[in-house]
Amino acid sequence: MNETQKNTINERIAADQNKVTEELKKTPIVQVACQRAGIGRATYYRWYKENPEFQKKADEAMAEGEDLFNDLGEHQLLTLMKDKHWPAIRYWLDKRHPKFNRTKIQVDEQVEVAFTYNQKR
């Protein structure tokens, strides 16, 4: 393989890696991003394992995609609350308002628990 062929292959790989990272920003699911970018999952994971630069870009793209979906989820939750959907309101208050959040348990000391199992024969 001559130098021109190597450069062509490297350019194609770089373009494919850019495609998949752009797709991860839109949908942070490796399988979906790979399908949309036209590459196999095995190829993605090989690049991820062998190329630290690609790994960093993929991780950043995944985080950006997750942030997008978190924003979408929060928007949907707020929409439900505006529509007086009681479970959505309750969820928000349980998770975000200290007055209503009574489900947290805080342990200040280490506790040792031993279990025994007695089996009758």
Secondary structure as UniProt FT lines:
FT   HELIX           3..26
FT   HELIX           30..37
FT   HELIX           41..50
FT   HELIX           52..82
FT   TURN            83..84
FT   HELIX           86..96
FT   TURN            98..100
//
